[in-house]
Amino acid sequence: EKLFKSPDPQSQEIRDLSMDSLWRITGASISANDPSPNKIWYELDGRWFTHSKHVQPVYRKENKFVPNIPDDGCLGEITVPFVDAHRLMDENSLIAYRFYYGSTYWVINWDKDDAGKPWYQLMDDHNYSSFWVPAVAVRLVPDSELLPISPEVPWDEKSIDVDLGAQTMTAYEGDKVVFMSRISSGSWAHPTPRGIYHTIRKRPCRHMVNIEGGYNLPGVPWVSYFTSSGIAFHGAYWHNDYGVRHSHGCINLPPPTAKWVYLWTTPAVPAEKYFHQDNKGTRVFVH
């Protein structure tokens, strides 16, 4: 990605943006000359501009250590721009991945290193090994934050309309629109399947790997599957280019939106469960 003098791809190029560099987002604008369906540009540090697609708005919130991990584990969320995950509880040990803001993981244990620094052990659900991350980077998500949204609405009165042409999703309770969002559906090479489905199972976090597809993504947040082959609504922390097709078939959403979908759709997932399914899922119409 590049920095420009103004929010216009034809304006003067200032410099390249390096991976994982941190900037203050000081403004946002719609570019009149950008041909992309996503025309949002960010002003950085009050001086330069860049397209929003590869810039993730993040915060840096360090967390108080909480040693009370349930026997079956609990959900944790990364609340700093990024943190390195190690295979051992040692900052000099092998770095397995870099975890990014908004990604989620199942916390299974805690410990302190020789210097007394607390760490959380996070499950790697790809091969059921684990990672260690400094506890200050992980927020333990309280049960009260995982309560279902609109539980009084009957499960068969909730539905989601996914418009692949417009790259939008619209949630309904009966005939009433209750939520709308831009999406990134499957790319032209990996299209999202059209049809009528239901949100049949859910996970609050998932390590998604497809070696042939070229991705290896730990901590994908707020996953609501609606096909038996694994197509799902989920948060995407690796791009910010909604309105443009990007995925390998799933419906990419901003993480807060994916969380809303996860909590609003049925089946409702108990806070203590890492995986849940039943046959009374929310209807999903993809067209």
Secondary structure, DSSP 4 states (H G I P E B T S, - for coil): -EEESSSSTTS-EEEEPPTT----EEEEEE-SS--SS--EEEEETTTEEEEGGG----------------TT-EEEEE-SSEEEEESSSSTTS-EEEEEETT-EEEEEEEEE-TTS-EEEEEEETTTTEEEEEEGGGEEEPPGGGGPPSSTTS-GGGEEEEEETTTTEEEEEETTEEEEEEE-B-B-SSSPPPPEEEE--EEEEEEEEEETTTTEEEEEEEEEEE-STT--EEEE-SS---TTS--BSSSEEE-HHHHHHHHHHSSSPPPTT-S-EE-S-PPEEEE-
